[in-house]
Amino acid sequence: MSGSVYTIHMHSREIIKRIEAAVWIRIRGKGDHHTYKHLDNPLLLTLVHPKQDLSPGLIERLEKITGLNLRTK
């Protein structure tokens, strides 16, 4: 499916639960954007919440930054 856009049916609520369990701390949230920080990682995560379907690229990027496998239960 080259060139097509598809989504992974994963709610931002589930992503937030997993990153908070991995000790990412919400440092700010304004409107529908929540920003998280981890003490051992210099990068910040910003998620749109609430959002039902997240793009595969966003999921992959979050996995790379956090070191978590977010697509498995």
C-alpha positions in Angstrom: 0.0 0.0 0.0 2.5 2.5 -1.1 1.4 6.1 -0.6 -1.8 5.3 1.4 -2.6 6.6 4.8 -3.8 4.1 7.4 -4.3 4.1 11.2 -3.8 1.8 14.1 -6.9 1.6 16.2 -5.3 2.7 19.5 -6.7 5.4 21.7 -4.4 8.0 23.2 -5.8 7.0 26.6 -4.1 3.6 26.3 -0.8 5.2 25.2 -0.9 7.6 28.2 -1.5 4.8 30.6 1.5 2.9 29.3 3.9 5.9 29.3 2.8 7.0 32.8 3.4 3.4 34.0 7.0 3.8 32.6 7.5 6.9 34.8 6.9 9.6 32.2 5.6 12.6 34.0 3.1 15.0 32.6 4.7 18.4 32.7 2.1 20.4 30.9 -1.2 20.1 29.2 -2.9 22.9 27.4 -6.1 22.2 25.5 -5.9 18.9 23.8 -2.0 18.5 23.9 -0.3 16.7 26.8 3.5 16.9 27.2 5.5 14.3 29.1 9.1 14.2 30.4 11.2 11.3 31.7 14.2 11.9 34.0 16.5 9.7 32.0 15.5 10.9 28.6 16.2 14.5 27.3 13.3 14.3 24.8 9.7 15.5 25.4 6.6 13.6 24.3 3.6 15.6 23.1 0.4 13.7 22.5 -3.0 14.9 21.3 -5.6 13.7 23.8 -8.3 12.5 23.3 -7.7 10.9 19.9 -9.1 7.6 18.9 -6.9 6.5 16.0 -3.2 7.3 16.0 -1.1 7.1 12.9 1.4 4.3 12.6 4.3 6.8 12.2 3.4 8.5 15.5 3.2 5.1 17.3 6.6 4.1 15.9 8.1 7.4 16.9 6.7 7.1 20.5 8.1 3.6 20.7 11.5 4.8 19.6 11.6 7.6 22.1 10.2 5.7 25.1 11.7 2.3 24.4 8.3 0.7 25.0 6.4 -1.6 22.7 3.1 0.2 22.6 1.3 -2.0 20.0 1.1 -5.1 22.2 -1.1 -5.5 25.3 
